[in-house]
């Protein structure tokens, strides 16, 4: 079964600390893509970072990095030096198989950054 | 770049009304567009995949006669919720894909409230 799991419904983190948001997935398809999106309370989905199943190195985009452990089927998002504006819902998503498929989303993690 | 415009942002209407939502890719041609639905405090669920000039592919459990999708050009897809009822109230959000090597870019979503 193709499935994506986020086990942290909510997290409170102190400003300036690093944050790790967990994501595990299950698929037998060798070709897939992993995404993280941020959804503020206004509702829009903001693309953060992408990791392809064949990528050898972990993806990084500014303060965001993806800890991709293929054998463990995990794709955790790491946010360094958290800021108050990072407070939002974070969704891990997967594109199974070919690149033109829709995304399957995890249930999300509500991250709250405290001053 | 990669801007997706979704209109309207909010709709409040009476039960039995049909509602049309537009999704436009403003600065690129979208080979594929997707429609998702998000109920409060839940994740995004893929409803259908829309390709220009062909019939949409609907996910299991999504009624194609209820949710009509038209993808008339490479920059425009529309979702019509026919004879909407209160249980159709939700956040509907589209995304567009320029090519399979790019992430999906999302519109800002439409909050639909059926009274």
Interface residues (C-beta under 8 A of the other chain):
Chain A: X35 X37 X42 X43 X44 X45 X46 X47 X50 X91 X93 X98 X99 X100 X101 X102 X103 X104 X105 X106 X107 X108
Chain B: X31 X32 X34 X36 X42 X43 X44 X45 X46 X49 X59 X91 X93 X95 X97 X99 X100 X101 X103 X104 X105 X106 X107 X108 X109 X111
